Amino acid sequence: MDFKNDIAKRFFSKQDLGAAESINDLRDKEFSGKKLTAEEKFALANFDRYRLNILNAQENEEQFHLQYRQLQVISNLGDWREFLKDEYSK
């Protein structure tokens, strides 16, 4: 997978920053003992798979760290529902 159409722009051009529940919000919810819905669990699994694919595809340390920082921003500020899309299930 690659960063088609710059994933950060896809997330943040649609909404104000911080307005949506994020991947990390779901993790916090789960760690606090609350049950996640099937959709929420699916989005978390898709994000984790996507994150690993992106990071494993990097050929040098500089690119790895750049992608890592972008993924941190996405997991903190992006809407978790983005990861329900089929493109993240592969």
C-alpha positions in Angstrom: 0.0 0.0 0.0 1.1 3.5 -0.6 0.0 6.9 0.5 -2.4 7.4 -2.4 -3.6 11.0 -2.7 -1.7 11.8 0.5 -3.8 10.2 3.3 -3.4 13.1 5.7 -5.1 15.4 3.2 -7.9 12.9 2.8 -8.5 12.8 6.5 -8.2 16.5 7.3 -9.8 18.2 4.3 -13.2 16.6 5.3 -13.5 17.9 8.8 -12.0 20.1 11.5 -9.1 18.6 13.4 -10.1 16.8 16.5 -13.8 16.8 15.7 -14.1 13.0 15.1 -13.4 10.0 17.3 -10.0 8.7 16.4 -8.3 5.3 16.3 -6.5 6.2 19.6 -9.9 7.1 21.1 -11.0 3.6 20.3 -7.9 2.1 21.9 -8.5 4.2 25.0 -12.1 3.1 25.1 -11.1 -0.6 24.8 -8.3 -0.2 27.4 -10.8 1.3 29.9 -12.8 -1.8 29.8 -15.6 -0.7 27.5 -16.8 -3.0 24.8 -16.1 -2.1 21.2 -18.6 -2.7 18.4 -17.7 -5.1 15.6 -17.2 -2.0 13.3 -14.8 -0.4 15.8 -12.8 -3.7 16.2 -12.7 -4.0 12.4 -11.4 -0.5 12.0 -8.7 -1.1 14.6 -7.6 -4.3 12.9 -7.5 -2.5 9.5 -5.5 0.4 10.9 -2.9 -2.0 12.5 -2.5 -3.9 9.2 -2.2 -0.7 7.3 0.3 0.7 9.7 2.5 -2.4 9.5 2.3 -2.5 5.7 3.3 1.2 5.5 6.2 0.9 8.0 7.5 -2.4 6.6 7.6 -0.9 3.1 10.0 1.8 4.0 13.5 1.4 2.6 15.5 3.7 4.9 15.3 5.0 8.5 14.4 8.6 7.5 11.4 7.5 5.5 10.4 5.1 8.3 10.3 7.9 10.8 8.5 10.3 8.5 5.7 7.7 7.9 5.7 6.8 11.6 5.0 10.4 12.5 2.2 10.7 9.8 0.6 7.5 11.2 0.7 9.0 14.7 -1.1 12.1 13.5 -3.7 10.0 11.7 -4.3 7.7 14.7 -4.7 10.7 17.0 -6.8 13.1 14.8 -8.4 11.1 11.9 -11.8 9.7 12.0 -11.6 5.9 12.8 -14.5 5.3 10.2 -12.0 5.9 7.4 -10.5 2.4 8.2 -13.8 0.7 7.5 -13.1 1.1 3.8 -12.2 -1.9 1.7 -8.9 -0.4 0.7 -7.6 -1.0 4.3 -8.8 -4.6 4.5 -6.3 -5.9 2.0 
